[in-house]
Amino acid sequence: MEKLERYLKISYSIATALILTGVALLVLSENYHQGGISLINIGAVIIFVTFLRAKRYRSGPLKDERTVRIGSYGLSYSWFVSFLVLNILFWIDNMALIKLTVAQVLAIMFFVMIVTAKGFQWYLFRKGDVE
């Protein structure tokens, strides 16, 4: 429980500092409106995520050997699929089949990594165990 309380204090402190910095940028400078709004949004997201995690783990996280193992296998499978997708994107760009920008490649990779990580973990949890 001590780790959770420390996490809450640090997260809420960082979020408050980001929000206050964003408000200060909006009030004091006309050149940094976009940066100020971004800092406020980041702080709000941190507060929201911290609140959800605190609510979820008040009774303690549900971890045992099985869930840790499934999580590890799911993430390693996701890493492998992400690696393959990155190689495919490299060859698509190298052969000039499609002209991709850096932002497009990053968006594709973020999507692939998140979806495959959660997908493999969901599949392995439904399957029951990994061998």
Legacy VTK file of the C-alpha trace (Angstrom):
# vtk DataFile Version 3.0
C-alpha trace
ASCII
DATASET POLYDATA
POINTS 131 float
0.000 0.000 0.000
2.974 2.277 0.597
3.956 2.056 -3.093
0.444 3.073 -4.128
0.445 6.112 -1.857
3.861 7.186 -3.147
2.697 6.702 -6.725
-0.397 8.809 -6.058
1.573 11.654 -4.496
4.132 11.750 -7.304
1.544 11.487 -10.084
-0.764 14.126 -8.658
2.204 16.435 -8.020
3.471 16.085 -11.589
-0.026 16.588 -13.000
-0.600 19.689 -10.871
2.761 21.131 -11.898
1.987 20.514 -15.584
-1.443 22.127 -15.330
-0.099 25.155 -13.465
2.716 25.549 -15.987
0.197 25.345 -18.832
-2.041 27.963 -17.236
0.983 30.219 -16.646
1.980 29.886 -20.310
-1.534 30.781 -21.422
-1.750 33.803 -19.133
1.768 35.198 -19.464
2.706 34.549 -23.080
0.829 34.898 -26.324
3.356 32.832 -28.279
2.903 29.559 -26.396
-0.843 28.973 -26.435
-0.553 25.555 -28.080
2.114 24.466 -25.583
0.045 25.690 -22.646
-3.044 23.839 -23.823
-0.975 20.697 -24.384
0.458 20.846 -20.858
-3.012 21.270 -19.370
-4.280 18.285 -21.371
-1.324 16.123 -20.338
-1.865 17.026 -16.682
-5.572 16.211 -16.927
-4.843 12.833 -18.527
-2.307 12.010 -15.786
-4.876 12.867 -13.102
-7.523 10.738 -14.820
-5.233 7.715 -15.267
-3.902 8.014 -11.711
-7.437 8.129 -10.340
-8.431 5.028 -12.309
-5.345 3.103 -11.205
-5.816 4.111 -7.575
-9.439 3.013 -7.685
-8.514 -0.286 -9.300
-5.624 -1.199 -6.989
-7.004 -0.133 -3.606
-7.429 -3.770 -2.673
-4.093 -4.657 -4.229
-3.253 -5.836 -7.734
-4.258 -9.314 -8.749
-0.918 -10.839 -9.678
0.205 -14.394 -9.547
2.640 -16.479 -11.555
0.043 -17.217 -14.237
-0.923 -13.600 -14.918
2.706 -12.441 -14.947
3.612 -15.232 -17.357
0.671 -14.505 -19.659
1.549 -10.811 -19.653
5.160 -11.551 -20.503
4.299 -13.944 -23.314
1.701 -11.551 -24.727
4.188 -8.685 -24.779
6.913 -10.800 -26.345
4.551 -11.978 -29.094
3.504 -8.356 -29.617
7.128 -7.283 -29.897
7.750 -9.925 -32.563
4.695 -8.882 -34.601
5.705 -5.220 -34.284
9.187 -6.099 -35.492
7.731 -7.884 -38.533
5.444 -4.946 -39.335
8.390 -2.555 -39.075
10.356 -4.728 -41.506
7.417 -4.803 -43.905
7.125 -1.011 -43.719
10.851 -0.730 -44.413
10.577 -2.841 -47.548
7.460 -1.006 -48.721
9.365 2.261 -48.453
12.564 0.803 -49.917
10.766 -0.508 -53.002
8.883 2.809 -53.301
5.499 1.092 -53.300
4.047 3.723 -50.962
5.654 6.944 -49.782
5.331 6.975 -45.994
6.112 9.863 -43.695
7.671 9.431 -40.277
4.381 10.388 -38.622
2.530 7.694 -40.584
5.056 5.011 -39.664
4.928 6.000 -35.992
1.125 5.969 -36.016
1.073 2.526 -37.626
3.623 1.192 -35.137
1.832 2.636 -32.088
-1.426 1.115 -33.265
0.170 -2.272 -34.005
2.022 -2.404 -30.681
-1.006 -1.510 -28.561
-3.517 -3.680 -30.395
-1.278 -6.754 -30.592
-0.156 -6.472 -26.952
-3.715 -6.319 -25.658
-4.915 -8.836 -28.242
-2.317 -11.471 -27.389
-2.841 -10.980 -23.650
-6.614 -11.235 -24.082
-6.219 -14.401 -26.165
-3.819 -16.009 -23.689
-6.041 -15.141 -20.711
-8.998 -16.738 -22.505
-6.881 -19.761 -23.394
-5.998 -20.215 -19.740
-2.227 -20.642 -19.640
0.872 -20.529 -21.771
3.356 -23.294 -22.280
LINES 1 132
131 0 1 2 3 4 5 6 7 8 9 10 11 12 13 14 15 16 17 18 19 20 21 22 23 24 25 26 27 28 29 30 31 32 33 34 35 36 37 38 39 40 41 42 43 44 45 46 47 48 49 50 51 52 53 54 55 56 57 58 59 60 61 62 63 64 65 66 67 68 69 70 71 72 73 74 75 76 77 78 79 80 81 82 83 84 85 86 87 88 89 90 91 92 93 94 95 96 97 98 99 100 101 102 103 104 105 106 107 108 109 110 111 112 113 114 115 116 117 118 119 120 121 122 123 124 125 126 127 128 129 130
